[in-house]
């Protein structure tokens, strides 16, 4: 694992973005090639930090070969409430007025995309699959051509704890899930699904409730996840 760490970028990021008391522990590690864009924002970590608790490009998946296209642009605020991982070739852009928050053991897998211009919140153990994307903005102003009504450009995304998001899922502004929600591959999420309850499977374009009383075996996998995802 340590042979794959980009020590130069890791040292630069930690000592630029964090106070000395935390930076010296190197809590944020970058793996492989990464383009660091605007870093005028801020990073907030738990009071007690450990080396490598946040892994950008962390090789925790079956995919091992990187395209070397990972990017991080941090103009706003990122808050980590524990350990968190990004897979290889991620794209993360946090706008100047935005707040991106990741719960303990939450993750965004390989080729994942996060574009946050207002607010994106991931609960504890919210695991996002490969090639999924979370985008809380339309990027451009949209309007009703008959009435002249202008629609919001941005809207928050909020995922509950113990969410299992499969590959190529798209979550757009207004998407909200409760705890213990599973989302099937290639699903499009655009609204509040939290009132559908817990232990549900949703999927489709647009998303619909497909099954109840179903959940990933979080308790059974906890020891395995901690063994492979927590370095210390």
Wavefront OBJ file of the C-alpha trace (Angstrom):
o trace
v 0.000 0.000 0.000
v 2.695 2.486 1.016
v 4.604 1.958 -2.230
v 1.602 3.423 -4.046
v 1.372 6.580 -1.924
v 2.161 9.841 -3.696
v 4.246 11.186 -0.827
v 5.003 14.525 -2.477
v 1.334 15.421 -3.019
v 0.384 14.010 0.384
v 2.947 16.134 2.229
v 2.000 19.229 0.250
v -1.736 18.840 0.865
v -1.527 18.052 4.574
v 0.790 20.917 5.475
v -1.052 23.384 3.246
v -4.595 22.540 4.346
v -4.241 21.435 7.980
v -2.782 22.879 11.186
v 0.630 21.524 12.144
v -0.792 19.476 15.021
v -2.806 17.388 12.550
v -0.701 17.691 9.408
v 2.289 15.999 11.056
v 0.255 12.782 11.334
v -0.425 12.768 7.559
v -4.133 11.908 7.956
v -4.751 12.509 4.230
v -2.887 10.310 1.754
v -2.935 10.507 -2.027
v -2.229 7.402 -4.055
v -0.899 7.555 -7.615
v -1.117 10.528 -9.946
v -3.446 13.385 -9.059
v -4.015 16.906 -10.298
v -4.537 19.311 -7.408
v -6.396 22.379 -8.619
v -7.598 25.338 -6.568
v -7.040 24.552 -2.873
v -8.371 27.781 -1.397
v -10.979 25.939 0.683
v -10.776 24.157 4.028
v -10.618 20.619 5.411
v -12.187 19.629 8.738
v -11.221 16.386 10.479
v -12.109 14.705 13.794
v -10.225 15.878 16.879
v -8.081 12.740 16.915
v -6.466 11.857 13.595
v -4.353 8.963 12.358
v -2.149 8.493 9.351
v -4.003 7.645 6.159
v -7.516 7.896 7.600
v -8.544 9.739 4.410
v -7.402 8.011 1.222
v -7.651 9.697 -2.174
v -7.070 7.081 -4.866
v -6.818 4.373 -2.210
v -6.489 0.984 -3.955
v -9.199 -0.871 -2.059
v -11.110 -2.294 -5.064
v -10.586 -5.005 -7.664
v -9.513 -2.325 -10.137
v -5.749 -1.788 -9.822
v -4.657 0.052 -12.978
v -5.121 3.811 -12.916
v -5.593 6.073 -15.937
v -3.893 8.832 -14.000
v -6.784 11.281 -14.356
v -7.660 11.923 -10.677
v -8.512 15.549 -9.842
v -9.302 17.474 -6.670
v -10.525 21.083 -6.667
v -11.345 22.414 -3.210
v -12.624 25.972 -3.037
v -15.247 25.333 -0.352
v -15.309 23.061 2.668
v -14.880 19.308 3.121
v -15.703 17.699 6.456
v -14.659 14.140 7.286
v -16.357 12.603 10.333
v -14.061 9.587 10.401
v -12.285 7.342 7.921
v -13.174 7.810 4.240
v -11.910 6.567 0.886
v -11.903 7.594 -2.753
v -11.087 4.976 -5.389
v -8.700 5.539 -8.275
v -9.326 8.168 -10.968
v -11.846 10.151 -8.892
v -13.024 13.679 -9.716
v -13.963 15.956 -6.821
v -14.934 19.608 -7.234
v -16.196 21.580 -4.223
v -17.294 25.122 -5.118
v -16.478 28.222 -3.114
v -19.835 28.364 -1.303
v -20.251 24.599 -0.963
v -19.943 22.045 1.830
v -19.167 18.374 1.176
v -19.404 16.082 4.197
v -18.457 12.400 4.458
v -19.438 10.197 7.376
v -17.250 7.537 8.954
v -16.323 4.760 6.492
v -18.104 6.431 3.612
v -16.509 6.146 0.180
v -16.635 7.055 -3.498
v -15.273 4.243 -5.679
v -13.143 4.303 -8.836
v -14.049 6.831 -11.530
v -16.546 8.394 -9.130
v -17.488 12.015 -9.635
v -18.495 14.537 -6.970
v -19.503 18.043 -8.061
v -20.662 20.016 -5.040
v -21.738 23.639 -5.441
v -24.087 23.774 -2.450
v -24.295 20.774 -0.144
v -23.637 17.027 -0.384
v -23.762 14.909 2.779
v -22.926 11.207 3.083
v -23.882 9.328 6.234
v -21.705 6.763 8.001
v -20.975 3.742 5.813
v -22.460 5.352 2.727
v -20.584 3.358 0.103
v -20.749 4.750 -3.447
v -19.952 2.376 -6.330
v -17.660 2.834 -9.307
v -18.511 5.381 -12.010
v -21.290 6.823 -9.858
v -21.780 10.575 -9.767
v -23.149 13.026 -7.224
v -23.929 16.414 -8.760
v -25.918 19.001 -6.811
v -26.008 21.629 -9.551
v -27.370 22.134 -13.062
v -24.335 24.352 -13.703
v -26.540 26.620 -15.840
v -29.740 28.541 -15.136
v -32.852 26.755 -16.401
v -36.224 28.460 -16.858
v -39.819 27.938 -17.953
v -40.049 29.578 -21.372
v -43.788 30.282 -20.977
v -43.934 31.701 -17.467
v -40.395 32.962 -17.122
v -39.997 31.047 -13.858
v -36.374 30.368 -13.040
v -35.528 27.031 -11.430
v -32.927 26.612 -8.671
v -29.447 26.049 -10.037
v -28.369 24.017 -7.003
v -30.021 21.795 -4.428
v -28.668 19.608 -1.597
v -27.977 15.881 -1.802
v -28.213 13.870 1.414
v -27.574 10.144 1.800
v -28.369 8.299 5.003
v -26.101 5.919 6.885
v -25.459 2.377 5.686
v -26.353 3.154 2.101
v -25.090 0.752 -0.560
v -24.954 2.575 -3.898
v -24.115 0.394 -6.881
v -22.089 1.338 -9.975
v -23.060 4.069 -12.433
v -25.746 5.536 -10.210
v -26.490 9.236 -10.730
v -27.640 11.338 -7.788
v -28.727 14.858 -8.682
v -29.888 17.876 -6.683
v -32.707 17.071 -4.308
v -31.784 13.397 -3.922
v -32.237 12.187 -0.346
v -32.249 8.694 1.128
v -32.898 7.241 4.541
v -30.693 4.780 6.388
v -30.115 1.270 5.043
v -30.992 2.096 1.464
v -29.644 0.092 -1.483
v -29.622 1.623 -4.963
v -29.320 -0.598 -8.041
v -26.923 -0.010 -10.942
v -27.640 2.738 -13.473
v -30.347 4.331 -11.317
v -31.251 8.015 -11.595
v -32.125 9.684 -8.273
v -33.619 13.170 -8.289
v -35.900 13.515 -5.230
v -36.502 12.693 -1.570
v -36.841 8.919 -1.018
v -36.351 8.980 2.748
v -40.066 8.518 3.464
v -39.958 5.151 1.669
v -38.464 3.699 4.844
v -35.365 1.660 5.695
v -34.031 -1.597 4.274
v -35.285 -0.925 0.764
v -33.948 -1.443 -2.746
v -34.639 1.283 -5.279
v -33.727 1.363 -8.955
v -34.639 2.525 -12.421
v -34.887 5.734 -14.434
v -36.443 7.420 -12.573
v -35.899 5.526 -9.324
v -38.722 3.370 -7.966
v -39.037 1.133 -4.926
v -38.177 -2.392 -6.080
v -38.038 -4.384 -2.866
v -38.466 -4.081 0.901
v -36.750 -5.856 3.808
v -33.386 -6.036 2.058
v -29.994 -4.760 3.185
v -26.298 -5.388 2.803
v -24.916 -7.480 5.675
v -23.121 -4.569 7.321
v -22.513 -6.324 10.622
v -21.120 -9.420 8.917
v -18.761 -7.356 6.750
v -17.619 -4.867 9.375
v -14.477 -6.737 10.454
v -13.448 -7.333 6.833
v -14.005 -3.689 5.878
v -12.000 -2.380 8.805
v -9.150 -4.807 8.065
v -8.731 -3.647 4.471
v -9.783 0.002 4.722
v -8.295 1.217 8.004
v -4.508 1.459 7.855
v -4.001 2.079 11.579
l 1 2 3 4 5 6 7 8 9 10 11 12 13 14 15 16 17 18 19 20 21 22 23 24 25 26 27 28 29 30 31 32 33 34 35 36 37 38 39 40 41 42 43 44 45 46 47 48 49 50 51 52 53 54 55 56 57 58 59 60 61 62 63 64 65 66 67 68 69 70 71 72 73 74 75 76 77 78 79 80 81 82 83 84 85 86 87 88 89 90 91 92 93 94 95 96 97 98 99 100 101 102 103 104 105 106 107 108 109 110 111 112 113 114 115 116 117 118 119 120 121 122 123 124 125 126 127 128 129 130 131 132 133 134 135 136 137 138 139 140 141 142 143 144 145 146 147 148 149 150 151 152 153 154 155 156 157 158 159 160 161 162 163 164 165 166 167 168 169 170 171 172 173 174 175 176 177 178 179 180 181 182 183 184 185 186 187 188 189 190 191 192 193 194 195 196 197 198 199 200 201 202 203 204 205 206 207 208 209 210 211 212 213 214 215 216 217 218 219 220 221 222 223 224 225 226 227 228 229 230 231 232
